[in-house]
Amino acid sequence: MERPGDEAQQGEVGWFTVRCVFQVGSDPASQVYEERLTLWRARSFDQAIALAEAEALEYVADQPGMTFAGLAQAYRLFDEPEHGAEVFSLIRESGLDPQAYLTRFFDTGRERQADISPGA
């Protein structure tokens, strides 16, 4: 998933984040999906994805009932990883208003997450 201007960085070792998706369980009534971000030093998007996919297969080998869904999306960090560094960005075209967008893609009510208390 290269962007314009990335060609100049190809061949230089950099930091990449790769998002992989995993299916847990095979019964549609109880299966869940896990999205997992991993951090890699690599020379290209292709190399980062290859490293992440190899690790994804190792990850599922240790998790009974889990399969790698086959999706790997890479992001090249602009800076070295540090406190507050951007580690992933995905831009999606949508005509939805913000609340509908969040509900559709991030807050469907089926996520396994918890609210944190204010100030935590």
C-alpha positions in Angstrom: 0.0 0.0 0.0 2.5 2.6 -1.1 1.8 6.3 -1.3 3.3 8.8 -3.7 6.8 9.9 -2.6 7.5 6.6 -0.9 9.7 5.4 -3.7 12.6 7.5 -2.4 12.5 5.7 0.9 12.5 2.2 -0.6 15.7 0.4 0.3 16.3 2.5 3.4 15.7 0.7 6.7 12.8 2.2 8.5 10.0 1.5 11.0 6.8 -0.1 9.7 3.6 -1.0 11.5 1.6 -3.9 10.0 -2.1 -4.6 10.9 -3.1 -8.2 10.5 -6.6 -9.6 11.0 -7.3 -13.0 12.7 -10.5 -15.1 13.0 -11.0 -16.8 16.3 -13.5 -19.7 16.2 -15.5 -21.1 13.3 -19.0 -20.9 14.6 -20.6 -17.7 13.1 -22.6 -17.3 16.3 -19.6 -17.0 18.6 -16.6 -16.2 16.4 -14.6 -13.0 16.9 -12.0 -11.1 14.9 -8.8 -9.7 16.3 -7.0 -6.8 14.6 -3.3 -6.8 15.7 -0.6 -4.2 15.0 3.0 -5.2 15.0 6.1 -3.1 14.6 8.9 -4.0 12.2 12.3 -2.7 10.9 12.4 -3.2 7.2 13.6 -1.8 3.9 10.2 -1.8 2.1 6.5 -2.3 2.5 6.8 -5.8 0.9 9.5 -6.8 3.4 7.5 -5.5 6.4 4.4 -7.3 5.2 6.4 -10.6 4.7 7.8 -10.3 8.2 4.4 -9.7 9.7 2.7 -12.5 7.7 5.4 -14.9 8.9 4.9 -13.8 12.5 1.1 -14.0 12.0 1.4 -17.7 11.1 3.5 -18.4 14.2 1.0 -16.5 16.3 -2.0 -18.6 15.1 0.1 -21.8 15.5 0.0 -21.1 19.2 -3.7 -20.3 19.4 -6.1 -23.2 18.9 -9.1 -22.2 16.8 -7.5 -19.1 15.4 -6.7 -18.4 11.7 -4.9 -15.6 9.9 -7.6 -14.0 7.7 -5.0 -13.0 5.1 -5.2 -9.2 5.5 -2.0 -7.3 6.2 -1.9 -3.5 5.9 1.4 -1.7 6.3 2.2 1.9 7.3 5.7 3.4 7.2 6.4 5.6 10.2 7.6 9.1 9.4 9.8 9.3 12.6 11.5 6.9 15.0 9.0 5.3 17.5 8.8 7.4 20.6 6.2 8.7 23.0 3.2 9.9 21.0 4.5 8.8 17.6 2.0 8.0 14.9 2.2 4.3 14.3 -0.7 3.7 12.0 -3.0 5.6 9.7 -5.8 4.4 7.4 -7.8 6.9 5.3 -11.2 5.8 4.1 -13.5 7.7 1.9 -17.0 7.9 3.3 -20.1 10.1 3.0 -21.2 9.2 6.5 -21.4 11.8 9.3 -19.0 11.3 12.2 -21.4 9.4 14.5 -22.6 7.1 11.8 -19.1 6.5 10.6 -17.9 5.5 14.2 -21.0 3.3 14.7 -20.5 1.6 11.3 -16.8 0.9 11.6 -15.7 1.1 15.3 -18.6 1.0 17.7 -21.0 -1.6 16.5 -21.8 -2.8 20.0 -20.0 -6.1 19.3 -16.5 -5.1 20.2 -14.9 -6.6 23.3 -13.7 -3.4 25.0 -14.4 -1.4 28.1 -14.9 2.2 28.9 -12.3 4.0 31.0 -13.1 6.4 33.7 -12.5 10.1 33.0 -9.0 11.2 33.9 -7.7 7.7 33.9 
